[in-house]
Amino acid sequence: MPSLSASSRQRLIPIVLAQVIGLACGVASVRLNSHLIPPAVLGVYGLFLTFTPLGMWLLYVGLLKYVNRQWAASSNRAGLRREILSVGVRRLPWLALLTAGAAAAITGLSSVNHLIIWAALFVSATLLTLAALAQTALQAEGAHWRDCLVGASGSITRSFTPPLLYIATGGVSAALWLGFSVHALVAALAGVWALRASFQSPPTDPAVPPAPRQVYEGPLFTALAIANLILLGLNRWVVAWFFGEREAGYFTLAGGAVMIMTSMLTTVLVQYLQPGLFVLGDGSPADRRTLGRHVDLIALFYTGAGLAGVGALTAVAPRLVGPLISEAYRDSLGWFFPAGCFGLAMSLGVFYHIMLIAGRRERACGPVDLTTGGILAAGCLLSAMGGVTWLSRWLMVTPLIPWLIARPMARHYLFKPASGPAPAPDR
């Protein structure tokens, strides 16, 4: 394998370093959570966490894509920032309504006051969106070291602040919500600080960038974000509904442990390889075929490396009970491999989603992502009706679904001639 160039190493080192810091913090949080927080309390907190990305993964997903496409090449970032803030403020009432509904769903499972849960959800979702917008801009302009700083700040505060506040308050459940809100605030402030130089740069072109609503605010990516958000938190709710809050706590711990590794691998591959995939997508028909081959190789490498990592973690997990995982969470060991396989299945779909966007087949993301996600979700619900064993078996075979469904569908749309001159939703 050829050695990396100096510029490639300069890009790769901070990307990997941010993930390594996240991994270390995640491992430490497994120990803290399993030793300090009872399973039933952690189970409800895990459900709370499924709603914290409501802003960045639902209401503002189009805005994030807009920033990703426009920021690096923008000659008037001050004007771009005003457009971003304008859209962000207009959608805050919708975020307040969504988080109020989410808080109502959690209140029935927790003794914490509804208003406290809602306030924590709304503040966290808002600030996490701001942090995500900042990191997207940093990654777009290639400021990987500053992005690493923001990511590290978020990893540290997310892992340590909630459990330490929980213990400091003598086991008050609301301290977990407050701790996560503090994490979101730190991440947002770090992101704004890291972008300060970009905000201070005078514009070289006073022209106002195109408004996001004209380009990225169509229904497609919002619908896909809803589906992805549901799928991400689905199994926590399925386990809680069918098998109880304690079992949900076991699943939350196991899923959090294995998802650290799978998400780390996904993030490194996407951040490092995505720019090259976009170049191929803008090229000739031969480049389009090369794009398909490259994505297949990336997905194949990810599948092998991910399964090996999940398998290795599952094998050593029993030895971690005591030194890292509390004895009270021994029953979570059975969820490690199934939860890891489901995480791999979700991440595999990301690569074919990127392939379609790179190949200017954005409209095809709808049928590909929704079909694959629908099959994954239906399998989880139906298998859970048969009990824990059947749900575990289904989760372990889910990595096959993207290969059998997402890949052939995505390649069909990638190589299909364009049907007309109408632009895709995110152009």
Steps between C-alpha positions, in 0.01 A plus 500: 500500500650836398603731777285800576615839378582772748173681424302178544664434836428857604131436428484151645681554830249744660205300362629180662610680816150638557359149472764353732415760763133419452575129540697554820225717644239246398685219674528710814130584483411129487678451830348811658146427383504134593643563848313819590159482332238227560380316185142633518622862529750452217226346287282813525803725444578296189152576369561871571817483290307368199319837480798735544592496127148618400637835384807403303360175359147617424412869484842624389626213288459701178680794657794275589521381139485862386795590723693195381461604136529880531739580783841412354449688173307794644658840449256664743486290813348782700203501264488123509498506880204741498305268270576204725395683817182625333390147413605374842296755693190451283492129580550525876122496576471170313789360699326610821186311398691186402697489823182559702348190342816300561507612863140385542597153375782478755303644793290186530815297567672743737428681825669815366269796441383539140616863476851407612526226239360731230738783588798265495393353167434836334824658621705192412347458154552870419860515617594169339370635168719809539801279575423278198474803270836624626669163452352462151646838405838410650511171310392669177787749516748228600563636852541149640709597802243752619227246429695250709500747791123546479442125475729428795322760714169337421625148568642592839197690625250247364676208667576649840265787583165311529617211723716721721212745554273206574731384780568855623126552553456172684332314214250760378384387155459858376876547540550275197287730285679806639840342442420430137384860455835620636673273247296650215586854615873426510490341153314799354733756657806307382359490145429873489846575642667278239323689219585846630769557235253423222249745645762775512617457139378787276291387201669497159160505333210690662240290318267321738513120467186325374244450775500146641124469461539522120740211487504272801165536676298253294321208667729218386789530741271590788304179439823300485620666821176403676541140386864491609423652840226244560728216396785621719296492819255228400661208678522680833127559483430147373698346785337729757149428365529124469749413775493784756709796612772288662564310178501834317776610737704192408444569130589868542833415662588233243387709205693803622817295541499340155370808319807691611714275284268474199428873488871581537586288197214650299598856583864452404413339167236758410703808591813374325349342186187708428677785313655251256164332444344836412775561244426166333128575498558821305715325240442289190288182468819303559554693821144413603582130462815556704288671764282190528803273535662724760186508714469122480860463617445749782184317608675163482792627709259656749298180532808284563670743735176574684405136553852421615492788747154418634595133530821583685319732739234236566768240570682713757185651655466232775847589623396864523236425762652628820789713368284697256137382510312469826385154605146641497527522120626148434174422320585767241774276353249310289410819314853598394525307172135550391507874569834532322369321191200730480731802528703362210186455292398862551846633419534288185201682356683831550761413238240431230314818600824695444553319167163619372563859608847492345351367176233773491222250562366665814137413430591130510603531866129488585406156368836345591519626858131459580480147360809386687397672823146365477624143472737547795227654718236242408743221580571647845133532590396159370794313653446671839154345510672162515715597798855608579660210314324572173576873520867422562511265202343759272744770610792269424394449138414866428840579338381290206207733431700794354689259275182330378277809478687834514793406273307368197242777523764774532704365207185480288430869556865601469539356152148582382496788247362826636130524424491874446664836561318572826747551785507265795365625837834599650661679211 
